[in-house]
Amino acid sequence: MAQKTERWVLNYLIETCRDGERGFRHAANHVQNAALKTLFLEITTQRDTFATALLPHAHRLGGPNEGDGSVAGALHRGWMSLRDTLGGHHDEAVLKEAEHGEHAALAAYEDALAGVLAPPTREEIERQCAEVKQSYNRVSSHAIA
């Protein structure tokens, strides 16, 4: 397999952030628990901020790829919609899917950090990765009352 370029990594992380933004917004719209809704909306805003912060790094390398998110993100949102239809919007099911999405986002960030990145790009991705870990822990440890 060919080495992933810094531009490819940035574009992938931007797509991952946009997928997370859409997925968490979708999740927030389908839960009843107020604390869970608030958590999901906070992460929605966080992922928008992350994608925006990565854009200058992508522009330095020729710009971001335009798209509507990754296929994996679309499939994940589709699965959440199916669970909503079958499960009657159970907060536990949506929370489980959100946790799965956060695990995937964390893996994308960790994979990005395994590659060769320019120092300013690496610093930004390291900062974001630390925050994704915190978000993952918040989602994983959230109890529904």
C-alpha positions in Angstrom: 0.0 0.0 0.0 1.3 3.5 -0.9 2.3 5.9 1.8 -0.5 8.3 2.8 0.4 11.8 2.0 -0.1 14.7 4.5 -2.8 16.1 2.2 -4.6 12.7 2.1 -4.5 12.6 6.0 -5.8 16.1 6.3 -8.7 15.5 3.9 -9.5 12.2 5.6 -9.6 14.0 9.0 -11.7 16.8 7.6 -14.2 14.2 6.3 -14.1 12.4 9.6 -14.9 15.6 11.5 -17.7 16.5 9.1 -19.1 13.0 9.4 -19.0 13.3 13.2 -20.6 16.7 13.0 -23.5 15.4 11.0 -23.8 12.1 13.0 -23.9 13.8 16.4 -26.4 16.4 15.1 -28.5 13.5 13.9 -28.1 11.7 17.3 -29.0 14.9 19.2 -32.2 15.1 17.3 -33.1 11.5 18.2 -32.6 11.3 21.9 -34.9 12.2 24.8 -32.3 12.6 27.5 -31.5 16.3 27.9 -27.9 15.7 29.2 -27.2 13.3 26.3 -28.7 15.8 23.8 -26.4 18.6 25.2 -23.3 16.3 25.0 -24.1 15.4 21.4 -24.6 19.1 20.5 -21.3 20.0 22.2 -19.4 17.4 20.1 -21.2 18.6 17.0 -19.8 22.1 17.5 -16.4 20.6 18.4 -16.2 18.7 15.1 -17.1 21.8 13.1 -14.3 23.7 14.9 -11.9 20.9 14.2 -12.6 20.7 10.5 -12.3 24.5 10.2 -9.0 24.4 12.0 -7.6 21.8 9.6 -8.6 23.7 6.5 -5.6 26.1 6.4 -3.3 23.1 6.7 -5.1 21.4 3.7 -5.0 24.7 1.7 -1.3 24.8 2.2 -1.1 21.5 0.4 -3.5 22.2 -2.4 -6.9 22.4 -0.7 -9.4 20.0 0.7 -11.4 17.5 -1.3 -15.0 18.6 -1.7 -17.5 16.0 -0.6 -20.4 15.1 1.6 -18.4 13.0 4.1 -17.1 9.5 3.9 -19.0 6.4 2.8 -18.4 5.0 6.3 -20.0 8.0 7.8 -23.0 7.8 5.6 -23.4 4.1 6.4 -23.1 4.9 10.1 -25.8 7.5 9.9 -28.0 5.1 7.9 -27.5 2.5 10.6 -28.6 5.0 13.2 -31.7 5.8 11.2 -32.5 2.1 10.9 -32.1 1.7 14.6 -34.4 4.7 15.2 -37.1 3.2 13.0 -36.9 -0.3 14.6 -36.1 0.7 18.1 -38.3 3.7 18.7 -35.5 6.1 19.3 -34.1 4.4 22.4 -31.4 6.6 23.9 -29.3 3.6 24.8 -29.1 2.5 21.2 -28.2 6.0 19.9 -25.6 6.3 22.6 -24.1 3.0 21.6 -23.8 4.1 18.0 -22.3 7.4 19.1 -19.7 5.5 21.1 -18.9 3.4 18.0 -18.5 6.6 15.9 -16.2 8.1 18.5 -14.1 5.0 18.5 -13.7 5.3 14.8 -12.8 9.0 15.0 -10.2 8.3 17.6 -8.7 5.5 15.4 -8.6 8.0 12.5 -6.7 10.5 14.6 -4.3 8.0 16.0 -3.6 6.6 12.5 -3.0 10.2 11.2 -0.4 10.7 14.0 1.5 7.6 12.9 2.4 9.3 9.6 4.8 12.0 8.6 3.3 15.4 9.2 4.7 19.0 9.1 5.2 20.3 12.7 2.3 22.8 12.7 -0.1 20.2 11.3 1.1 17.5 13.8 0.6 19.9 16.7 -3.0 20.7 15.6 -3.8 17.0 15.1 -2.3 16.1 18.5 -4.4 18.7 20.2 -7.5 17.5 18.4 -6.8 13.9 19.1 -6.5 14.6 22.9 -9.9 16.3 22.7 -11.4 13.4 20.7 -10.1 11.0 23.5 -11.9 13.2 26.1 -15.1 13.2 24.0 -14.9 9.4 23.6 -14.5 9.0 27.3 -17.5 11.3 28.0 -19.7 9.3 25.5 -18.5 5.9 26.8 -19.1 6.8 30.4 -22.4 8.5 30.0 -25.2 6.9 32.0 -28.8 7.3 31.0 -31.0 8.1 33.9 
